[in-house]
Amino acid sequence: MPSLMCRRIALHWALLLSVSLHMKDYRKHLFAGPLRQAVHCGEGWRRTATCRSSIASNMFFDLGGYSKERFYMQTIYNWLEETPKEICALEWQPEDGRSVRYLKPPDGKLKEYWYAGLGYTEEVRRQFQMQTFDGVPVGYLEWKAGSSVKLQKASVDVVLLSAFAVERLGPKGVKQAIKESARVLRPGGQLLYFEESESPKDLPEALVRLFKTEALEKEHGLLAVQLTPKAPRAKSAKTIQP
């Protein structure tokens, strides 16, 4: 009888093989990324082993985390089929640079990747620059709660707000990130929103007010929502009394 550890290892590699057979262009990315990722924890960035596990941490050693990572990858891949072949993307509060690989449209190109959030040190920003893939320019945007990022209105094709970002930013920060996303997204652009919930009733009020839901997926305790900006309401003309 094989040991429990052997069975877990066999199942783990079966999952890897399954993903590699069904994810087309992402096969090379599954094994290309570093196994040891840095995770943002409160006052700074530490190694995953010293932090509370996030949904993306230790995915190669935890089958639950790996399943969630696969859900992220597959969902983003499917939704980016509807984008232009060349896109500019913004991600809020990423924990590392892996999304640069996920945000490439099928048979397309990620022209530019921006990230914005709170608590990024100079060292962390250097790490992001080192994680550039396929020649994609990686840019850091200074951002403080209540302020705007230095991006022009309607200049971004895709915005990613992950469950990690939702947790780290908190309700107030998420609300502000959603409002900024509505400002910088082009008409028809996409906000890809993830949170650790399976009920769309829990979506932030700002998300429902500013965006239209295009698709919704639920798996492994994660809720994924594809949204597009709502058209701004036309201001009603005031009636002039004679």
C-alpha positions, 0 to 999 in steps of 0.5 A: 500500500502506498503511503499517504504522502505518496498518494498526495504527491501523485495527486498533486502532479496529476493536477499539474498535468491536467492544467498543462494539457488544458491551458494552451499558452499558459503551460510554460508559465506554470513551471516558469515562475519562482516557487518562493513568492514574497507576500505583503504582510502589514508593515512590510514584505516577508517570506510566505513561511512567516505569514498567514497563508494567502489564497495564492501562497505555497500553491505548489505545496498546498492542493487547496491553494493550487486549485484556487490559483488554477481557478484564477488563471483559467477565469482570467484566461477565458475572460481576456478572450473578449479583449483587444489583442494588445492591452494595458492593465492595472492591478491593485495591491498585488502580492507579487508579479505573477499577474503579468503572466496571467493578464496576457490576452490569448494570442495577444500582447500585454503592452503595459502593466501598472500596479498600485497599492499601499505599503510598497517599499523601494526593495519591493518595487525592485523585485517587481522590476525583476519579475518582468516577463516577455518584455512587458514594461512594469510600472509602479503608481504612487497611491494613497487612500483618497487620492487618484493614480497618475493615469489618464481617464479611459486609458486602461483596458483591464483592471484586476482586483484580486481577493488578496487585494480586497483583504489587504485594502479593506472596505474603505480602500476597496471602495476607492480602488473601485472608483478609480477603476471606473475612472481609468477604464476605457468604455468596454474595458473590464474590471476582473474582481475576486473575493473570498465569498460565494455570494454575489449579494456581498459585492461592494456597493460601489461595484454595483453602482459603477459597474455592470456585471457581465459574467460570474464564476464561483469555485473553491470559496472564491467569487469571480466577477467580470464587470464593465463600466456603466455609462455615466448618467446624463445630467437632467436639464434644469427647467427655466421658469419664465 
